[in-house]
Amino acid sequence: MGAPGSAGGAAPKEVKVVLLGDAAVGKSSLAQKFVSGHFDPYSQSTIGAAFLNRTVLVDGLPVKFLIWDTAGQEKYRSLAPMYYRGARCAIVAYDITKAVSFDCL
């Protein structure tokens, strides 16, 4: 019997996803909601980057999403390329009530 969310024990395909954007725009909240279904309105700032994963069935086959949640603070920007190297998908987040969070992209 396979792992939860897998089809018949087939090894899941892995897809690296990176979350990018300014500080405090909700990147960690998006990742947590996707992975655990939980939303915490008072989450802590990410230091450097955080790693999460979730396996879901896509067209009946398991896909393991490897999610890198990068810190948005200026002092960590130089580290970002290290995290998104090899990513198959980037999700860019910004705060619609704070135009500067979009401008920094």
NUVO-974123 format. One record per atom (N, C-alpha, C, O): residue in three letters; x, y, z. Coordinates in steps of 0.1 Angstrom, whole numbers, m for minus. Example, Ala and Ser with C-alpha at 12.3 -4.5 7.8 and 13.67 -1.06 7.14 Angstrom:
<nodes>
ALA, 132, m57, 78
ALA, 123, m45, 78
ALA, 132, m33, 78
ALA, 142, m33, 85
SER, 128, m22, 71
SER, 137, m11, 71
SER, 129, 0, 79
SER, 134, 11, 80
</nodes>
This chain:
<nodes>
MET, 8, m12, 0
MET, 0, 0, 0
MET, 9, 12, 0
MET, 19, 13, 7
GLY, 6, 22, m8
GLY, 14, 34, m10
GLY, 11, 44, 1
GLY, 3, 43, 10
ALA, 19, 55, 1
ALA, 18, 66, 10
ALA, 5, 73, 8
ALA, m1, 73, m3
PRO, 0, 80, 18
PRO, m13, 88, 16
PRO, m11, 97, 4
PRO, m1, 104, 3
GLY, m21, 97, m4
GLY, m21, 106, m16
GLY, m14, 100, m28
GLY, m13, 107, m38
SER, m9, 88, m27
SER, m2, 82, m38
SER, m11, 71, m45
SER, m20, 66, m38
ALA, m8, 68, m57
ALA, m16, 59, m65
ALA, m9, 46, m65
ALA, 1, 44, m73
GLY, m14, 36, m57
GLY, m9, 23, m58
GLY, 6, 21, m55
GLY, 12, 12, m59
GLY, 11, 31, m47
GLY, 25, 30, m43
GLY, 35, 35, m53
GLY, 47, 34, m51
ALA, 30, 41, m64
ALA, 39, 47, m74
ALA, 47, 58, m68
ALA, 42, 66, m60
ALA, 60, 58, m71
ALA, 69, 69, m66
ALA, 64, 82, m72
ALA, 62, 84, m84
PRO, 62, 92, m63
PRO, 56, 105, m68
PRO, 67, 113, m77
PRO, 79, 112, m74
LYS, 62, 120, m87
LYS, 70, 129, m94
LYS, 72, 141, m85
LYS, 63, 145, m78
GLU, 84, 146, m85
GLU, 87, 158, m76
GLU, 88, 171, m85
GLU, 94, 171, m95
VAL, 81, 181, m80
VAL, 81, 194, m86
VAL, 85, 205, m76
VAL, 79, 206, m66
LYS, 96, 212, m79
LYS, 101, 222, m70
LYS, 93, 235, m74
LYS, 92, 239, m85
VAL, 87, 241, m63
VAL, 80, 254, m64
VAL, 86, 264, m55
VAL, 90, 260, m43
VAL, 88, 276, m59
VAL, 94, 286, m51
VAL, 84, 298, m50
VAL, 78, 302, m59
LEU, 83, 303, m37
LEU, 74, 315, m35
LEU, 83, 327, m34
LEU, 92, 327, m26
LEU, 80, 337, m41
LEU, 87, 350, m42
LEU, 79, 362, m39
LEU, 67, 361, m42
GLY, 85, 372, m33
GLY, 77, 384, m31
GLY, 83, 392, m19
GLY, 92, 387, m12
ASP, 78, 404, m17
ASP, 82, 413, m6
ASP, 79, 407, 7
ASP, 71, 397, 8
ALA, 85, 412, 18
ALA, 82, 408, 31
ALA, 67, 410, 35
ALA, 62, 421, 31
ALA, 62, 401, 43
ALA, 48, 403, 48
ALA, 37, 404, 38
ALA, 27, 411, 40
VAL, 38, 397, 27
VAL, 27, 397, 17
VAL, 19, 385, 17
VAL, 9, 384, 11
GLY, 23, 375, 25
GLY, 15, 363, 27
GLY, 20, 350, 21
GLY, 13, 340, 19
LYS, 33, 350, 17
LYS, 39, 338, 11
LYS, 38, 326, 20
LYS, 34, 315, 16
SER, 42, 328, 32
SER, 41, 316, 42
SER, 27, 312, 44
SER, 24, 300, 46
SER, 18, 321, 45
SER, 4, 318, 47
SER, m2, 310, 35
SER, m9, 300, 37
LEU, 2, 313, 23
LEU, m2, 306, 11
LEU, 3, 291, 12
LEU, m4, 282, 10
ALA, 16, 290, 15
ALA, 22, 277, 16
ALA, 16, 269, 27
ALA, 13, 257, 25
GLN, 14, 274, 39
GLN, 8, 267, 50
GLN, m6, 262, 47
GLN, m10, 251, 50
LYS, m14, 271, 40
LYS, m28, 267, 37
LYS, m28, 256, 27
LYS, m36, 247, 28
PHE, m19, 256, 17
PHE, m18, 245, 7
PHE, m14, 232, 14
PHE, m19, 221, 11
VAL, m4, 233, 23
VAL, 2, 220, 28
VAL, m7, 215, 39
VAL, m9, 202, 40
SER, m12, 223, 48
SER, m19, 218, 60
SER, m34, 221, 61
SER, m41, 216, 69
GLY, m38, 231, 52
GLY, m52, 235, 52
GLY, m54, 245, 63
GLY, m66, 250, 65
HIS, m44, 249, 71
HIS, m45, 258, 82
HIS, m40, 272, 78
HIS, m31, 274, 71
PHE, m47, 282, 83
PHE, m43, 296, 81
PHE, m41, 303, 94
PHE, m49, 303, 103
ASP, m29, 308, 96
ASP, m25, 315, 108
ASP, m23, 330, 105
ASP, m14, 334, 99
PRO, m32, 339, 110
PRO, m31, 353, 106
PRO, m19, 360, 113
PRO, m17, 371, 110
TYR, m12, 353, 122
TYR, m1, 359, 129
TYR, 12, 351, 128
TYR, 18, 349, 138
SER, 15, 347, 116
SER, 27, 339, 114
SER, 40, 348, 115
SER, 39, 360, 112
GLN, 50, 341, 119
GLN, 63, 347, 120
GLN, 70, 350, 107
GLN, 67, 343, 97
SER, 79, 360, 106
SER, 86, 362, 94
SER, 96, 351, 91
SER, 101, 345, 100
THR, 97, 347, 78
THR, 106, 337, 74
THR, 120, 342, 75
THR, 123, 353, 70
ILE, 129, 334, 80
ILE, 144, 337, 80
ILE, 151, 329, 69
ILE, 151, 316, 70
GLY, 156, 335, 59
GLY, 163, 328, 48
GLY, 152, 322, 39
GLY, 148, 328, 29
ALA, 148, 310, 43
ALA, 138, 302, 35
ALA, 133, 291, 44
ALA, 139, 286, 53
ALA, 120, 287, 41
ALA, 114, 276, 47
ALA, 111, 265, 37
ALA, 108, 269, 25
PHE, 111, 253, 41
PHE, 108, 242, 31
PHE, 96, 234, 36
PHE, 95, 231, 48
LEU, 86, 232, 27
LEU, 74, 225, 30
LEU, 72, 215, 18
LEU, 77, 218, 7
ASN, 64, 205, 20
ASN, 61, 196, 9
ASN, 47, 190, 11
ASN, 42, 189, 22
ARG, 41, 187, 0
ARG, 28, 180, 0
ARG, 27, 172, m13
ARG, 30, 176, m24
THR, 22, 160, m11
THR, 19, 151, m23
THR, 4, 151, m26
THR, m4, 148, m17
VAL, 1, 153, m38
VAL, m13, 153, m42
VAL, m14, 145, m55
VAL, m5, 143, m62
LEU, m26, 140, m58
LEU, m29, 133, m70
LEU, m32, 143, m81
LEU, m41, 151, m80
VAL, m25, 142, m92
VAL, m28, 150, m104
VAL, m30, 140, m116
VAL, m21, 133, m120
ASP, m42, 140, m121
ASP, m46, 131, m131
ASP, m44, 116, m127
ASP, m40, 108, m135
GLY, m46, 114, m114
GLY, m45, 100, m109
GLY, m31, 96, m105
GLY, m29, 85, m100
LEU, m21, 105, m107
LEU, m7, 101, m104
LEU, m2, 110, m93
LEU, m6, 122, m92
PRO, 6, 105, m84
PRO, 11, 113, m73
PRO, 22, 123, m77
PRO, 31, 120, m85
VAL, 20, 135, m73
VAL, 30, 146, m75
VAL, 33, 152, m62
VAL, 25, 157, m54
LYS, 46, 152, m59
LYS, 51, 158, m46
LYS, 56, 172, m49
LYS, 66, 174, m56
PHE, 50, 182, m43
PHE, 54, 196, m45
PHE, 64, 199, m34
PHE, 61, 198, m22
LEU, 76, 203, m38
LEU, 86, 207, m29
LEU, 86, 222, m29
LEU, 90, 228, m38
ILE, 81, 228, m18
ILE, 78, 242, m18
ILE, 89, 250, m10
ILE, 91, 247, 2
TRP, 96, 259, m16
TRP, 105, 268, m10
TRP, 99, 281, m8
TRP, 96, 288, m18
ASP, 97, 285, 5
ASP, 92, 298, 9
ASP, 103, 307, 12
ASP, 109, 306, 23
THR, 106, 316, 3
THR, 118, 325, 5
THR, 114, 337, 14
THR, 103, 342, 13
ALA, 124, 342, 21
ALA, 122, 354, 29
ALA, 121, 366, 20
ALA, 128, 367, 10
GLY, 113, 376, 24
GLY, 111, 388, 15
GLY, 119, 399, 19
GLY, 120, 409, 12
GLN, 126, 399, 31
GLN, 134, 410, 36
GLN, 146, 412, 27
GLN, 152, 403, 21
GLU, 149, 425, 25
GLU, 160, 429, 16
GLU, 173, 422, 20
GLU, 181, 418, 11
LYS, 176, 420, 33
LYS, 189, 414, 37
LYS, 190, 399, 32
LYS, 201, 394, 32
TYR, 179, 392, 28
TYR, 180, 379, 24
TYR, 179, 377, 8
TYR, 179, 366, 3
ARG, 177, 388, 1
ARG, 175, 388, m13
ARG, 186, 381, m21
ARG, 184, 374, m31
SER, 199, 383, m16
SER, 210, 377, m23
SER, 210, 362, m22
SER, 216, 355, m30
LEU, 202, 356, m13
LEU, 201, 341, m11
LEU, 191, 335, m21
LEU, 191, 323, m24
ALA, 181, 344, m25
ALA, 170, 338, m33
ALA, 174, 330, m45
ALA, 168, 319, m47
PRO, 184, 334, m53
PRO, 187, 326, m65
PRO, 191, 311, m61
PRO, 188, 302, m69
MET, 197, 310, m50
MET, 201, 296, m45
MET, 188, 287, m43
MET, 188, 275, m46
TYR, 177, 293, m39
TYR, 165, 286, m36
TYR, 157, 283, m49
TYR, 151, 273, m50
TYR, 157, 292, m58
TYR, 149, 290, m70
TYR, 156, 283, m81
TYR, 150, 281, m92
ARG, 168, 280, m80
ARG, 176, 272, m90
ARG, 169, 258, m91
ARG, 167, 251, m82
GLY, 165, 255, m103
GLY, 159, 242, m106
GLY, 144, 241, m104
GLY, 138, 231, m105
ALA, 138, 253, m100
ALA, 124, 253, m98
ALA, 116, 251, m111
ALA, 120, 257, m121
ARG, 105, 244, m110
ARG, 96, 243, m122
ARG, 85, 253, m122
ARG, 78, 255, m132
CYS, 83, 259, m110
CYS, 72, 269, m109
CYS, 76, 280, m99
CYS, 82, 277, m89
ALA, 72, 292, m102
ALA, 74, 303, m92
ALA, 60, 310, m90
ALA, 53, 312, m100
ILE, 57, 312, m77
ILE, 45, 319, m74
ILE, 50, 332, m68
ILE, 57, 333, m58
VAL, 45, 343, m75
VAL, 49, 357, m70
VAL, 37, 362, m62
VAL, 26, 363, m67
ALA, 40, 366, m50
ALA, 30, 372, m41
ALA, 32, 387, m39
ALA, 44, 391, m38
TYR, 22, 394, m38
TYR, 23, 408, m34
TYR, 10, 413, m27
TYR, 0, 406, m28
ASP, 11, 424, m20
ASP, 0, 429, m12
ASP, m8, 439, m21
ASP, m2, 450, m24
ILE, m20, 437, m24
ILE, m28, 446, m33
ILE, m30, 459, m26
ILE, m34, 469, m32
THR, m28, 460, m13
THR, m31, 473, m5
THR, m18, 480, m4
THR, m18, 491, 2
LYS, m6, 475, m9
LYS, 7, 481, m7
LYS, 14, 480, m20
LYS, 21, 470, m23
ALA, 13, 491, m29
ALA, 18, 491, m42
ALA, 33, 488, m42
ALA, 38, 481, m52
VAL, 41, 492, m32
VAL, 55, 490, m32
VAL, 59, 476, m32
VAL, 69, 472, m36
SER, 50, 467, m27
SER, 53, 453, m26
SER, 53, 447, m40
SER, 59, 436, m43
PHE, 45, 453, m49
PHE, 45, 449, m63
PHE, 57, 455, m71
PHE, 63, 448, m79
ASP, 60, 467, m68
ASP, 71, 474, m75
ASP, 84, 468, m73
ASP, 93, 469, m81
CYS, 86, 461, m61
CYS, 100, 456, m58
CYS, 102, 443, m66
CYS, 114, 438, m66
LEU, 92, 438, m73
LEU, 94, 426, m80
LEU, 102, 429, m93
LEU, 105, 420, m101
</nodes>
